[in-house]
Amino acid sequence: GRLPWSLADGIARAGVLSIAAGRGPADSAGGGKMLHRILERANRLDGLLRLRLGRLYFVILAAGCVIELIHRLRERHQFIHTAGSMVGVGFAVVLYVVLVLNQASALYGYLERRRSHSARDDASTG
């Protein structure tokens, strides 16, 4: 069967489309408000995806980072001839390692919360 939600529905609910369409404060004083709204809606969309996909969400993000890290490491031999390019590749590799660590930490937190909720539920029923 069809899932009761779609990514497009989630994006629309989070208000991402209205920001992408350029609706929002255009003046410089409203720039901070606009950034706040973007971050708030990104957080809401992230929460929706975490809720709907659970640990699969973290696995997908971490797998994407690992795949990109492997890609960057494989392409580094093409850039050995220029130091600037090597710095860029090195920065990208460090960034992806940090993102993988972040996702591993987030997955750990998610699993710990589920474990504590499960233990609490068991204690209240038993």
N, C-alpha and C positions, 0 to 999 in steps of 0.2 A: 503494500500500500504506500500511498503518498504520505510523506511526513506532514504533520500539522502546521509546519512553518516553512518558510523558505528564507534563503539568505537575503533576497530582495526585500521581503517583508521586514526582516530584522534591520536592514539598512534604512528602510523608510521609517520604521518606528524610532530608530535612533536619531533621525533627523539629518543623516549624513547627506542625503540628496539635496536638501535645501541649501546647505552650506556649499556643496560642490557647484550648485547653480549660481552661487554668488549672492544669495539673499542674506542679508545681515548688515550690521553697521559698516558703513564705508568710510566714515570719517576717522581721522587718526586717533581721536579720543576713544572711539569704539573699537579700535584694533585689539585692545586687550580683552574686551568683552567677546569679540569674535573668536580669538584664540581660546578663551575660556570655554566658549560654546563648542568649539571643535574638539577640544580635549574632553569635555563632558560627554559629548555624543560618542566619541571614540571609546570612552570608558564604558558607556552603556552598551555599545555594540560588542565590545570585548566581553562584557558580562553576559550578554545574551548568548554569544558563541560558547563561552565556558559552560553556561547552564545547559544549552542544547547538546553540545558535543562531549562535554565532560573531559575525561583524560585524553580522548582522541584529539581534542583541540591542542593540547600541549604537545602531544606526539607529532602532530602535523607540523606545528611551528618548529619544533626541535629538529625534525627530519629535514625540513627545508633549510634550516641553518647549516646542518651537517653536510647536506648535498652541496650547498653553495660554498662551504669551507673547502670541501674536497675539490670542487671546480677551481677555486682560487689557488689552491696549492698546486694543482696540475698545470695551471697556466703561468705560474711564476717563472718557469724556465724560459718563457718567451720574453721576459722583461729583465733578464739579468744584465743586459748591455747598458741599461740606464739606471742610475741610482734613484732618480725621482720616481720612476715606475716601480722599482722595488719597494720604496717607502710606501707608495700607494697600496701595493699588493700586501705588504706587511701590515699596514693599518687595517685593511679589509679582513685579513686573517684574524688579527687580534679582535676586531669587532665581532666577527662571527663566533669566535670562541666565547667571548663575553655573552653574546646572545644565547648560545647553547647553555651556558651556565645559568643564565637568567631563567630560561625555560625549564631546566632541570629543577631549579629552586622553586619555581611556580608550581610545577607538577608535584613536587614533594609537599608543598603547602596544601595543595588541593587534596592529595591523598591523606594527609594528616587530618584535615578537617573532616573528610568523609569517615575516617577511622574513629575520630572522637565523637562524631554524630552517631555513628553506629554503636559505639560503646555506651553512649548516653541512652540511646533507644533501648538497648539490651538491659541496662540497669533499671530503666523505668518500667519495663514489662516483666522483668524477672524478679 
